[in-house]
Amino acid sequence: MGKWKRSQAYADYIGFILTLNEGVKGKKLTFEYRVSEAIEKLVALLNTLDRWIDETPPVDQPSRFGNKAYRTWYAKLDEEAENLVATVVPTHLAAAVPEVAVYLKESVGNSTRIDYGTGHEAAFAAFLCCLCKIGVLRVDDQIAIVFKVFNRYLEVMRKLQKTYRMEPAGSQGVWGLDDFQFLPFIWGSSQLIDHPYLEPRHFVDEKAVNENHKDYMFLECILFITEMKTGPFAEHSNQLWNISAVPSWSKVNQGLIRMYKAECLEKFPVIQHFKFGSLLPIHPVTSG
């Protein structure tokens, strides 16, 4: 774990997360931003994954969780991943496709255990980070990376989780932030910094969530939790309940970044599956 924390991969990964955090600060999902061709192609890629879910209905099986049809869906991605990535990467960068495609395959859950967690989410962020490193995505794509691509990814992951009743991977149960995601809470809290009237205490208020979820990723996450879980919010999502007592969104944002490092990036069960290569290398940070 020490080697990972000192690595170029860690520095680049966390740098990418924080750059996007800065980029979306104070902006609504409905904000007008530039959408490049590469962004459009990534959304099309995610639409393909979504379509494959429709084409692979869950099968009848005795156990409620972990529907085996997920393995059929995953096998299709496994087979097609490089072709999908090749639609996004220009021909002169084709040599990078096999390496980048690995992160895409790692980002949708585990086909043996039929589970999904923050390690898979991190692989998708790493996939996007690699596309930035090879120049497919640029600095002015920042907002679209979060609002268009990552948001579409979340929708597809929620559909996977619901359709195939996926298990949470490495979930800390009621003590974790959320069974499946973490990054949309970070970026979503940044969106709400300096909001004229929405405060952290409002996200446990059903009316505030219903009226504003289309504009804010954080509230969209809360809505999904309340759809998926029953009982009092304070019981099924205790950590989030505690966060609603924090006075400002900037404090929430800073706290979540610290928590992400401690609970996800510095936990062996999450990071053990992280892949290293020429784009996200394990070697120590090189100064310069």
N, C-alpha and C positions, 0 to 999 in steps of 0.2 A: 504493500500500500504506500510505503514511503517513496518507492521508485515512481509510482503513478503520480503522486502529489508533486513530485519534483520534475515531472516530465513535460516536454514540449506539448504533448497532447492535452494534458490537464490545463496548462496555461492558455492554449489556443481555444479549448472548449469553453472554459469559464469566461475568457475574454469575449468570445462570440455571444454567449448568453447575456453578458453585461452590456455589450454594445447594443443589442436588440432591446434590452431593458430601457436603455437611455432613449433609443429611437422612438419607442411607442409612448413615452411619458406624456400623460395628459391628453392623449388622442383617443377618439372613439373609433370603433370598428367601421363606422360609416363615414369616417374622414376620407377626403379625396386624396388618393396617393397614386403614384406612378405604377403602372403594371407593365413590366417588360415581357418580351416574348418567352424568356426562360421561365418566368413566373407562371404564365399561361400554360406552358408545357408541363410544369410540375403539377398544376391543378388537374390537367387532363390525365396525367399519370395516376393521381389519387382517385379521379373519377372512374378509371378503369378498375382499380382495386374495389371500389364501391360496387360497380356493376357485377364483378365476380361474386360478391356476397349474394346479390340477388339471384345469380345463376347457380348458387350452391346452397340450397335450403338446408336447415338443420335436419338431421335424421332422427327417427324414433329410437330411443335407447332408454335403458332402465335408469341410469343416473341423470339427475337434473342438471348437474354442472358439467362443463367441458364437453360440449357436443362434438362428436368425432368428425362431423362434416367440416369442421375447421381445418382438419388435416388435408382434406381435399383442396380447400381454398388455398391453404399455405403451399401445397405442392405446386400449384399453378404459378404462384408468385416465385417460388424457388426456381422454377424452370424458366420463367419469363423475365426475371429481375434485370439481367444485363440488357435485354432488348428494350425494356422500359426505360432504363437509365440512358441508353443510347439515343432515345428520342429527345432527351433534354440536353445532352452534351454534344457540342459541334464536332464534326468529323476530325478536325485537327487535334482534338483532345481525346480521341477515342481510346487511347492507351490507358486513360484513367478509369474507364468504365468498370472493369472487373473489381477494382478496389472500392470504388464508390458504391457499387451495387451491393456489396457485403453489408454496408450500413443500412440500406433499405430493407434487406432481408431480415436483419436483426431487429427492425423497428416495429414489427407488427405482432410480437408475442412469440411464445415457444410452442412448437407443434407437438412436442412429446408431452409436455405437461398441460397444454392448452391453457396457458396463463399469460398474463400481461401485467407489466408494472413499470416503475420509473426507469429501470435499466433499458427497457425497450424504447421508451420515450426519449431517453438520452441518445440512443442510436439514431433516432430520426433527426435530432438536433445536430449530431455528428455528421450525418448525411448532408444536411444543409450547410454545415460548416465547411465540409470538403468541397462542395459546389462553389462556395465563396473562394476557397483557397485556389481552385483551378481557374477562377475567373468567369465561371458561368453565371454566378450571381454577383452583383456589384454593390457598392456602398449605397447607391440610391434605390436599391431593392429592399433595404432594411424593413420598412414598414410593411411592405407587401409580403415579406418572408413570414412575419408573424400573423398579420391580419388575413392574408389570403391563403398562403400555403399551410402554415401550421394550424390555422383554424380549420381548414378543410381536412387536414390529417386527423384532428381531434374528432371531427364528425364521423369520419370513417372508423376510427378506433372505438368510438362509442357504439357504433352500429355492430362492429365485430363483437364487442363485449356483451351486448344485448342479445344478438342473434345466436351466438354460440355459447352463451352463458360462461364466459371465460372466468377462470379463477384469478384473484389478484396475486401477482408474484411478489413474494417477500413482503406482504402486507403486514403492517404493525397493528392491524385491526383498528380498534377505536382510538388508539394512541397515535396513529399515523395521520397525516394531513388528509389524504384521500386514498382510496384503494388503488387507483390506477395512474393518476397524473400528478405532476408537480409544477412544471414550467408555466402552464397557463395561469396559475395562481401568482407566480412571480410577475410575469408580464402583464397580467390582468390587474394586479395591484398598482403597477406603474402607470397604467392607463388612467387610473382614478386619482392620481396625485393632484392635489389642488382643485379637486372637483368643487364647484360652487355649493352644492348641498348634500351630495351623497357621502356619508362618512362610513367608516368600518362597521359601526353598529347597525347600519341599514341593511347589510347583506343577510341578516337573519330575519329580516322583515319581508314576508311573502309579497306584499304589494310593491315594494321597492324593486324586488328582483323581477317580478312579472313585467313591470313597466320599463325596466332598463337593460334587461339581459341581452337584447340584440345589439347594444352598443358596447358592452363590456364583457370581455372574456371571463373575468372572475365570476360575474353573476351567472353567466352561462354554465360554468362549472357547478355553482351552487344549485341551480335549477336541475341539472342532471342528477346530482346527489339526492335531492328531494324526490325526484321521480323514481329513483332506484331503491331508496331506503324508506322504511316506515318507522314510526315512533318519534319521540322528541329529538329535535336537531342536536341539543346539548348532549344527548346520549350517544347517538350514532356517529356524530362528528365533533367529538369533544375538543380537539385541537383548533378546529375552525371556530367553534363557539368561543374559545378563549381569545382567539385573534380578533373577534368582533368587539372586544373590550379595549383594544389598542386605540389610542386617541386619533392618530393620523395615518393616512395611506402611505406616506413616506416611511414611517416607522414600521408599518406592516411589510412594506417592500424590503427594507433593510433586514428585518427579522427573518423573512422568508428566504432571502439569499443566504444568510448564515445557516439557517435550518437545512437548506438544500445541500450545502457543502457538507454539513455534519451528518445528515440522515440519508443522503443518497450518494454523493460523490466520495464520501470517506467510509462507506460501508462495503466490506468485502463481498457480501452476497449480491449486491447490486453491480459492482464493478468487475467482478470475476469474469463476466462474459464480454467485457468491452474489448473491441478489436483495435490493434495498432498496426500501422503500416507506414507508407512513405508520406502520407498526407497528415496523419495524426501519429507521430512517432513517440515511442516510449523513452527515447534518449533524453537526458536532462536538458532543461531549457538552455538554448544557446543565446547568449546576450547579443544584442545588435538589432 
